[in-house]
Amino acid sequence: MGHVIPIYFMIIEAIIIWPTVSFSTPIGCYADFYPTSRAMPDAATNLTSNTPDRCTSYCTPLGLAYSGTENGNECYCSQAAPTVVSSACTMTCAGSSTKICGGVNALSVVYTSIPILPATNSTKRGLCWSWNNNASTFALFSPSNIPWLYNWELWDPRPAGVYSGAEYVPMCRTQVDAPNILRYLSKCNHTKLLGFNEPDLPVAKGGYYISPYNASVLWKQYIQPMKNLCKMALGAPAVTSSTTPGMGIDWLQQFFGNCTSPECSFDFIPLHWYGKSWSNFQKHLRKFHELFPTYPLWITEWEFTGFTSLVTANLEKQALQWLDAQSYVVRYAMFAPKEAARMNGKPNGAMVTDDLRELTNVGKIYAGLMSSKQIDDDYNSRDLANDRTSVPSNRVLIWSRRVGAKICGPKCTNHLIGMLVGSLVGGIALAVTLTMMLTPGSGKH
């Protein structure tokens, strides 16, 4: 009987604690179809030290529940489960000779529970509205959810009466625009003014470069006077996220060195970020805050690049919640509220469908109109359409997600999966306990 009490608490722990934590479980070997198609198409990378755990660590921050290793050093991710079972997973991992990482066109697949994030709304959120956007797409957004906008220009892009509940923030985009500030803004109809847009970006890279010194001269002559004339809050020049010397933060620090008080003043700092890593986005903003702790930050352009729209939506959900929680981030505008064809080579972040009639999932999330439950249901439907060819363990996971979403919504879907697995573990532990109790001498040491 000495074993009964400890195992009893193991059962309680499995049933109560397990649902509150993320867990991973291998679900089998599945076929890939390269070069025709990929069974796990949402993200991929090569890892010189690849193992199933390392591949999972790459996929889960992208919000992708399924990770698959292939050919020893390849890692693939997907939101939907692969469907065609294979027996060709025989290759050892690049990072461990004792573990299997798929084979030729064969994936060793692991499922990991992903915390489901609810849709969010925030008055920090704005629209970076291209000057040639179709005005009809304003109707797809709500000023109550996205209460400000800018368009890289000094003039308001909205037709009379359209999206009128939102605040328009003008910008002095280039040095050519600086002499026109007074002509557009002399009536003091706006309370904020954004400084130069990416003045650190060289002309050879498509930018409108201004040296830090020349930018300071233009600031003193044309932008700073608006502080005195209209009491406008002034946003410093918005630099790129480049770490090249003379660009990004380096350019901005040189500019601040040339533009000092009392001749220059700044009420907030806008900045841009484009990249593939959610953690790098966080690190970049934290670094900005550490270097300029007294200034509120506006992220006037940001986007995750090189991913599918599905991964972008997952990363977007994480980013919105994190940005909303940072007190030093006071406003942000994700790129961009337009259709894929005009996304400057970043179609995955398009918020508007190609026919301009509705929002994409990325757009719905940004507008606070699409809950995580709706998104998860879309993925579950895709899983279930293919579950006839899934192995039993895979089908249990799929149906658990589906049932959880239907019964109690996205917040407890993973809890339900955990409870099922926890109950299984508890049942095994109970069977072991009863066996030990009934075996002669089992209580002796």
Secondary structure as the mmCIF struct_conf table of DSSP 4:
data_model
#
loop_
_struct_conf.conf_type_id
_struct_conf.id
_struct_conf.beg_label_comp_id
_struct_conf.beg_label_asym_id
_struct_conf.beg_label_seq_id
_struct_conf.end_label_comp_id
_struct_conf.end_label_asym_id
_struct_conf.end_label_seq_id
TURN_TY1_P TURN_TY1_P1 GLY A 2 HIS A 3
HELX_RH_AL_P HELX_RH_AL_P1 VAL A 4 ILE A 16
TURN_TY1_P TURN_TY1_P2 ILE A 17 ILE A 17
HELX_RH_3T_P HELX_RH_3T_P1 TRP A 18 THR A 20
BEND BEND1 VAL A 21 VAL A 21
STRN STRN1 SER A 24 ALA A 31
STRN STRN2 PHE A 33 PHE A 33
TURN_TY1_P TURN_TY1_P3 TYR A 34 THR A 36
STRN STRN3 SER A 37 SER A 37
BEND BEND2 ALA A 39 MET A 40
BEND BEND3 ASP A 42 ASP A 42
STRN STRN4 ALA A 43 ASN A 46
TURN_TY1_P TURN_TY1_P4 THR A 48 SER A 49
HELX_RH_AL_P HELX_RH_AL_P2 PRO A 52 CYS A 59
HELX_RH_3T_P HELX_RH_3T_P2 THR A 60 LEU A 62
TURN_TY1_P TURN_TY1_P5 GLY A 63 GLY A 63
BEND BEND4 ALA A 65 ALA A 65
STRN STRN5 TYR A 66 GLU A 70
TURN_TY1_P TURN_TY1_P6 ASN A 71 ASN A 73
STRN STRN6 GLU A 74 SER A 78
BEND BEND5 GLN A 79 ALA A 80
HELX_LH_PP_P HELX_LH_PP_P1 ALA A 81 PRO A 82
STRN STRN7 VAL A 85 VAL A 85
BEND BEND6 SER A 87 SER A 87
HELX_LH_PP_P HELX_LH_PP_P2 MET A 91 MET A 91
STRN STRN8 THR A 92 CYS A 93
TURN_TY1_P TURN_TY1_P7 ALA A 94 GLY A 95
STRN STRN9 SER A 96 ILE A 100
STRN STRN10 GLY A 103 GLY A 103
TURN_TY1_P TURN_TY1_P8 VAL A 104 ASN A 105
STRN STRN11 ALA A 106 THR A 112
HELX_LH_PP_P HELX_LH_PP_P3 PRO A 115 ALA A 119
TURN_TY1_P TURN_TY1_P9 THR A 123 LYS A 124
STRN STRN12 ARG A 125 ARG A 125
STRN STRN13 GLY A 126 CYS A 128
TURN_TY1_P TURN_TY1_P10 TRP A 131 ASN A 132
BEND BEND7 ASN A 133 ASN A 133
HELX_RH_3T_P HELX_RH_3T_P3 ALA A 135 LEU A 140
BEND BEND8 PHE A 141 PHE A 141
TURN_TY1_P TURN_TY1_P11 PRO A 143 ASN A 145
BEND BEND9 ILE A 146 ILE A 146
STRN STRN14 TRP A 148 TYR A 150
BEND BEND10 TRP A 152 TRP A 155
HELX_LH_PP_P HELX_LH_PP_P4 ARG A 158 PRO A 159
TURN_TY1_P TURN_TY1_P12 ALA A 160 GLY A 165
BEND BEND11 ALA A 166 ALA A 166
STRN STRN15 GLU A 167 TYR A 168
STRN STRN16 MET A 171 MET A 171
BEND BEND12 THR A 174 THR A 174
TURN_TY1_P TURN_TY1_P13 GLN A 175 ASP A 177
HELX_RH_3T_P HELX_RH_3T_P4 ALA A 178 ASN A 180
HELX_RH_AL_P HELX_RH_AL_P3 ILE A 181 LEU A 185
TURN_TY1_P TURN_TY1_P14 SER A 186 LYS A 187
BEND BEND13 THR A 191 THR A 191
STRN STRN17 LYS A 192 LEU A 194
STRN STRN18 ASN A 197 ASN A 197
BEND BEND14 GLU A 198 GLU A 198
TURN_TY1_P TURN_TY1_P15 PRO A 199 ASP A 200
BEND BEND15 LEU A 201 LEU A 201
HELX_RH_3T_P HELX_RH_3T_P5 VAL A 203 LYS A 205
TURN_TY1_P TURN_TY1_P16 GLY A 206 GLY A 206
HELX_RH_AL_P HELX_RH_AL_P4 PRO A 212 LEU A 218
HELX_RH_PI_P HELX_RH_PI_P1 TRP A 219 ILE A 223
HELX_RH_AL_P HELX_RH_AL_P5 GLN A 224 CYS A 230
STRN STRN19 ALA A 233 GLY A 235
HELX_LH_PP_P HELX_LH_PP_P5 ALA A 236 PRO A 237
STRN STRN20 ALA A 238 VAL A 239
BEND BEND16 SER A 241 SER A 241
BEND BEND17 THR A 244 THR A 244
TURN_TY1_P TURN_TY1_P17 PRO A 245 GLY A 246
BEND BEND18 MET A 247 MET A 247
HELX_RH_AL_P HELX_RH_AL_P6 GLY A 248 ASN A 258
BEND BEND19 CYS A 259 CYS A 259
TURN_TY1_P TURN_TY1_P18 SER A 261 GLU A 263
BEND BEND20 ASP A 267 ASP A 267
STRN STRN21 PHE A 268 PHE A 268
STRN STRN22 ILE A 269 GLY A 275
BEND BEND21 LYS A 276 LYS A 276
HELX_RH_AL_P HELX_RH_AL_P7 TRP A 278 LEU A 291
BEND BEND22 PHE A 292 PHE A 292
TURN_TY1_P TURN_TY1_P19 PRO A 293 THR A 294
BEND BEND23 TYR A 295 TYR A 295
STRN STRN23 LEU A 297 PHE A 304
BEND BEND24 GLY A 306 PHE A 307
HELX_RH_AL_P HELX_RH_AL_P8 SER A 309 ALA A 325
TURN_TY1_P TURN_TY1_P20 SER A 327 TYR A 328
STRN STRN24 VAL A 329 TYR A 332
BEND BEND25 PHE A 335 PHE A 335
BEND BEND26 PRO A 337 LYS A 338
HELX_RH_3T_P HELX_RH_3T_P6 ALA A 340 ARG A 342
BEND BEND27 MET A 343 MET A 343
TURN_TY1_P TURN_TY1_P21 ASN A 344 GLY A 345
HELX_RH_3T_P HELX_RH_3T_P7 PRO A 347 GLY A 349
STRN STRN25 VAL A 352 VAL A 352
TURN_TY1_P TURN_TY1_P22 ASP A 354 ASP A 355
BEND BEND28 LEU A 356 GLU A 358
STRN STRN26 LEU A 359 LEU A 359
HELX_RH_AL_P HELX_RH_AL_P9 ASN A 361 TYR A 366
TURN_TY1_P TURN_TY1_P23 ALA A 367 GLY A 368
HELX_RH_AL_P HELX_RH_AL_P10 SER A 372 ALA A 385
TURN_TY1_P TURN_TY1_P24 ASN A 386 ASN A 386
HELX_RH_3T_P HELX_RH_3T_P8 ASP A 387 THR A 389
BEND BEND29 SER A 390 SER A 390
HELX_RH_AL_P HELX_RH_AL_P11 PRO A 392 CYS A 408
HELX_RH_3T_P HELX_RH_3T_P9 PRO A 410 CYS A 412
HELX_RH_AL_P HELX_RH_AL_P12 THR A 413 LEU A 438
BEND BEND30 THR A 439 THR A 439
TURN_TY1_P TURN_TY1_P25 PRO A 440 GLY A 443
#
